[in-house]
Amino acid sequence: GELPQRLIYLDTDVLLLDDIGALWKTDMKGLPAAAVEDCSQSFELYIDFAEMEELGLKSGSLSPKECVFNRGIFVMDVTQWKHL
């Protein structure tokens, strides 16, 4: 079957008060995902960077201290995501 162009993820505790069509129409500028930054947490909480290095995996430009994104609501460009 044909894949959709975009997916909008909503946590089960999200309350919608307006049309989410604006999320669908968001200009993602060719990026694989659009989300809100959440600086109350950083990647080091979820990723063991030392273990990744031991396994020969590269974190690229990702810093352990960088903010994560809010996972309650985000938009995914399916085509771009598949190219990651």
Backbone as JSON, one array per atom type, in Angstrom:
{
  "sequence": "GELPQRLIYLDTDVLLLDDIGALWKTDMKGLPAAAVEDCSQSFELYIDFAEMEELGLKSGSLSPKECVFNRGIFVMDVTQWKHL",
  "N": [[0.79, -1.18, 0.0], [0.21, 2.32, -0.28], [2.17, 4.72, 1.41], [1.39, 7.25, 3.87], [2.06, 10.82, 3.49], [2.72, 12.23, 5.74], [2.82, 11.78, 9.3], [1.04, 12.37, 12.26], [1.77, 12.35, 15.55], [0.16, 11.8, 18.59], [0.12, 11.74, 22.05], [-1.76, 9.67, 24.31], [-2.81, 11.19, 26.35], [-3.22, 13.73, 25.4], [-5.11, 16.61, 24.93], [-7.18, 17.85, 22.55], [-7.92, 21.04, 21.44], [-8.41, 22.45, 19.23], [-8.38, 22.52, 15.62], [-6.2, 20.2, 14.19], [-5.1, 20.55, 11.76], [-3.26, 22.56, 11.16], [-0.87, 21.53, 12.06], [-0.46, 19.53, 10.19], [-0.02, 21.06, 7.94], [2.37, 22.33, 8.48], [5.44, 23.83, 7.58], [8.07, 21.9, 7.11], [10.57, 22.15, 6.11], [12.08, 20.18, 4.79], [12.98, 18.51, 6.79], [13.02, 15.51, 8.85], [11.32, 15.39, 11.07], [9.11, 17.33, 13.13], [8.98, 19.03, 16.11], [8.54, 20.13, 19.53], [11.06, 21.53, 21.49], [12.33, 20.15, 24.52], [13.75, 21.14, 27.24], [13.9, 20.33, 29.83], [14.97, 17.93, 30.09], [17.77, 15.95, 28.96], [19.66, 14.39, 26.28], [21.5, 12.61, 27.42], [20.16, 11.37, 29.46], [18.74, 9.37, 28.28], [20.41, 8.06, 26.47], [23.27, 6.08, 26.45], [26.15, 7.31, 25.99], [28.84, 6.6, 26.28], [28.77, 3.81, 26.07], [27.81, 3.6, 23.47], [30.02, 4.56, 22.08], [31.9, 2.59, 22.75], [30.8, 0.47, 21.36], [31.34, 1.21, 18.85], [29.66, 2.92, 17.61], [28.63, 5.99, 16.25], [27.79, 9.19, 17.47], [27.46, 11.32, 15.94], [26.83, 14.72, 15.5], [25.45, 14.98, 17.8], [25.05, 16.01, 21.06], [25.51, 14.98, 24.46], [24.38, 16.73, 26.31], [22.4, 18.1, 25.0], [19.02, 19.25, 24.51], [16.09, 17.21, 24.64], [13.27, 16.27, 22.52], [9.84, 17.15, 22.94], [7.86, 14.44, 23.35], [5.15, 14.12, 23.28], [3.6, 15.27, 21.3], [4.22, 15.24, 17.92], [5.27, 15.76, 14.52], [5.8, 13.8, 11.67], [7.64, 13.53, 8.72], [7.19, 11.19, 6.5], [8.61, 10.25, 4.22], [11.11, 11.57, 4.43], [11.92, 10.59, 6.91], [12.31, 7.89, 6.38], [14.71, 7.98, 5.06], [16.66, 8.31, 6.95]],
  "CA": [[0.0, 0.0, 0.0], [0.88, 3.62, -0.32], [2.39, 5.34, 2.72], [1.0, 8.66, 3.94], [3.18, 11.76, 3.45], [3.03, 12.66, 7.1], [2.13, 11.2, 10.45], [0.98, 13.24, 13.43], [1.69, 11.52, 16.74], [-0.42, 12.43, 19.77], [0.0, 10.87, 23.22], [-3.14, 9.41, 24.7], [-3.28, 12.19, 27.31], [-3.3, 15.03, 24.74], [-6.46, 17.12, 24.75], [-7.23, 18.73, 21.38], [-8.86, 22.14, 21.59], [-8.54, 23.12, 17.94], [-8.1, 21.7, 14.45], [-4.77, 19.9, 14.08], [-4.7, 20.75, 10.37], [-2.07, 23.42, 11.12], [0.3, 20.65, 12.2], [-0.3, 18.86, 8.9], [0.46, 22.04, 6.97], [3.63, 22.91, 8.93], [6.58, 23.75, 6.67], [9.12, 21.18, 7.82], [11.84, 22.52, 5.48], [12.83, 18.99, 4.42], [13.43, 17.75, 7.97], [12.21, 14.31, 9.05], [10.35, 15.53, 12.15], [8.89, 18.65, 13.73], [8.57, 18.85, 17.5], [8.92, 21.2, 20.45], [12.22, 21.21, 22.32], [12.06, 19.98, 25.94], [15.05, 21.29, 27.9], [13.87, 19.82, 31.2], [15.71, 16.67, 30.0], [18.78, 15.94, 27.91], [19.86, 13.07, 25.66], [22.27, 11.71, 28.28], [19.22, 10.63, 30.29], [18.2, 8.25, 27.49], [21.43, 7.42, 25.64], [24.56, 5.84, 27.08], [27.1, 7.72, 24.96], [30.07, 5.82, 26.45], [28.51, 2.48, 25.5], [27.74, 3.76, 22.01], [31.39, 4.68, 21.59], [32.51, 1.26, 22.89], [30.24, -0.38, 20.31], [31.76, 1.73, 17.56], [28.58, 3.73, 17.04], [28.93, 7.41, 16.32], [26.64, 10.01, 17.81], [27.45, 12.47, 15.03], [26.94, 16.01, 16.17], [24.57, 14.96, 18.96], [25.73, 16.2, 22.34], [24.76, 14.43, 25.59], [23.71, 17.81, 27.05], [21.35, 18.72, 24.19], [17.64, 19.03, 24.91], [15.3, 16.24, 23.87], [12.04, 16.9, 22.04], [8.63, 16.71, 23.62], [7.35, 13.3, 22.62], [3.7, 14.06, 23.39], [3.04, 15.66, 20.0], [5.21, 15.57, 16.89], [4.89, 15.5, 13.13], [6.86, 13.08, 10.96], [7.61, 13.45, 7.26], [7.48, 9.76, 6.32], [9.66, 10.07, 3.21], [12.4, 12.0, 4.99], [12.24, 9.7, 8.01], [12.81, 6.65, 5.8], [16.08, 8.2, 4.58], [17.6, 8.46, 8.07]],
  "C": [[0.85, 1.26, 0.0], [0.98, 4.21, 1.09], [1.87, 6.78, 2.72], [2.24, 9.56, 3.87], [3.66, 12.11, 4.85], [2.25, 11.83, 8.11], [2.14, 12.25, 11.56], [0.79, 12.32, 14.63], [1.14, 12.35, 17.89], [-0.45, 11.4, 20.9], [-1.47, 10.71, 23.59], [-3.69, 10.43, 25.69], [-3.37, 13.6, 26.72], [-4.77, 15.4, 24.53], [-6.43, 18.12, 23.59], [-8.32, 19.78, 21.58], [-9.1, 22.88, 20.29], [-8.22, 22.11, 16.84], [-6.6, 21.44, 14.34], [-4.26, 20.03, 12.64], [-3.46, 21.63, 10.23], [-0.8, 22.58, 11.26], [0.59, 19.97, 10.86], [0.33, 19.79, 7.87], [1.8, 22.68, 7.34], [4.73, 22.74, 7.89], [7.74, 23.13, 7.43], [10.49, 21.37, 7.19], [12.73, 21.31, 5.17], [13.35, 18.16, 5.58], [12.52, 16.55, 8.2], [11.15, 14.44, 10.14], [10.27, 16.98, 12.61], [8.34, 18.41, 15.13], [9.03, 20.06, 18.31], [10.06, 20.71, 21.33], [11.79, 21.13, 23.8], [13.39, 19.99, 26.68], [15.01, 20.91, 29.38], [14.61, 18.48, 31.27], [16.74, 16.78, 28.88], [18.98, 14.51, 27.41], [20.61, 12.1, 26.56], [21.38, 10.91, 29.24], [18.76, 9.35, 29.6], [19.25, 7.45, 26.73], [22.72, 7.27, 26.43], [25.64, 6.09, 26.03], [28.42, 6.93, 25.06], [29.91, 4.43, 25.85], [28.42, 2.55, 23.98], [29.13, 3.81, 21.42], [32.1, 3.33, 21.65], [32.04, 0.32, 21.78], [30.61, 0.1, 18.91], [30.68, 2.54, 16.86], [28.89, 5.2, 17.24], [27.65, 8.19, 16.63], [26.55, 11.23, 16.91], [27.65, 13.76, 15.78], [26.07, 16.08, 17.42], [25.38, 15.04, 20.25], [24.88, 15.63, 23.47], [23.94, 15.49, 26.33], [22.58, 18.48, 26.26], [19.96, 18.35, 24.72], [17.0, 17.95, 24.05], [14.1, 16.98, 23.28], [10.86, 16.34, 22.82], [7.98, 15.62, 22.78], [5.83, 13.16, 22.7], [2.99, 14.38, 22.09], [4.21, 15.9, 19.06], [4.69, 15.16, 15.53], [6.07, 14.84, 12.43], [6.61, 13.14, 9.46], [8.09, 12.04, 6.92], [8.62, 9.53, 5.33], [11.03, 10.43, 3.77], [12.85, 11.06, 6.1], [12.84, 8.39, 7.49], [14.26, 6.77, 5.32], [17.1, 8.38, 5.7], [18.54, 7.27, 8.16]]
}
